[in-house]
Amino acid sequence: MKYLILCKSLTNAQRAALVLERHGIGATVVKAPQHMRANGCGYAVSLYRRLGEAVSLLKSAGLLTGKVYLREADDSYREAHENDLSR
């Protein structure tokens, strides 16, 4: 499953991806889908696993600045809920 963590800037996304990579969580900086950019969040960090750990690490580092989404089977995105963080 693919997850997107929206970031407030490109620099924030790059820093977030670096923190995750340093903890063994594969992450890539991507452009956020157009419909998610309403609040100026043009970039996101994309990852495929360990969402809960990633969110925790980014919170601790002060880098969790945007919403977290997961991609559904039909390729649409929905905002992640607390129970999704156990993935």
C-alpha positions in Angstrom: 0.0 0.0 0.0 1.3 3.5 -0.8 1.2 6.3 1.7 1.7 10.0 1.2 2.8 12.4 3.9 2.2 16.0 2.8 4.9 18.5 3.5 4.8 22.3 3.7 7.7 22.7 1.3 10.2 20.9 -0.9 12.9 21.4 1.8 10.6 19.9 4.5 9.9 16.9 2.2 13.6 16.4 1.6 14.5 16.6 5.3 11.6 14.2 6.1 12.7 11.7 3.5 16.3 11.8 4.9 15.2 11.2 8.5 13.1 8.2 7.3 16.0 6.8 5.2 18.4 7.1 8.1 16.0 4.8 10.1 15.7 2.2 7.3 12.4 3.4 5.9 12.5 3.8 2.2 11.0 7.2 1.2 10.8 9.3 -1.9 10.0 13.0 -2.4 7.2 13.4 -4.9 4.9 16.1 -6.1 1.6 15.8 -4.3 -1.5 15.1 -6.5 -3.2 18.3 -7.7 -6.3 17.9 -5.6 -4.2 17.7 -2.4 -2.4 20.9 -3.0 -5.2 23.2 -1.8 -3.2 24.3 1.3 0.0 25.0 -0.6 1.4 21.5 0.1 3.0 20.8 -3.2 5.3 18.1 -2.1 5.0 14.9 -0.2 7.0 11.9 1.0 5.9 8.6 -0.4 6.4 5.3 1.3 5.0 1.8 1.1 5.3 0.4 4.7 6.0 1.2 8.3 3.6 4.2 8.3 3.2 4.3 12.1 6.9 4.3 12.7 7.4 7.0 10.0 4.8 9.3 11.5 6.3 8.9 14.9 9.8 9.7 13.7 8.6 12.7 11.8 6.7 14.0 14.8 9.7 13.6 17.0 11.9 15.5 14.5 9.3 18.3 14.1 8.8 17.4 10.4 5.2 16.2 10.4 3.6 19.3 8.9 0.9 18.0 6.7 -1.8 15.4 6.4 -1.2 11.7 5.9 -3.0 9.8 3.1 -3.2 6.3 1.9 -4.0 5.1 -1.6 -7.0 2.9 -2.0 -7.3 -0.1 -4.4 -9.1 2.2 -6.9 -6.1 4.6 -6.9 -8.0 7.3 -4.9 -6.5 8.7 -1.7 -8.1 9.0 1.7 -6.8 10.6 4.8 -5.2 8.1 7.1 -6.8 7.4 10.5 -5.3 6.4 13.8 -5.9 2.7 13.1 -4.0 3.0 9.8 -0.8 3.9 11.7 -0.4 0.3 12.8 0.7 -0.6 9.2 
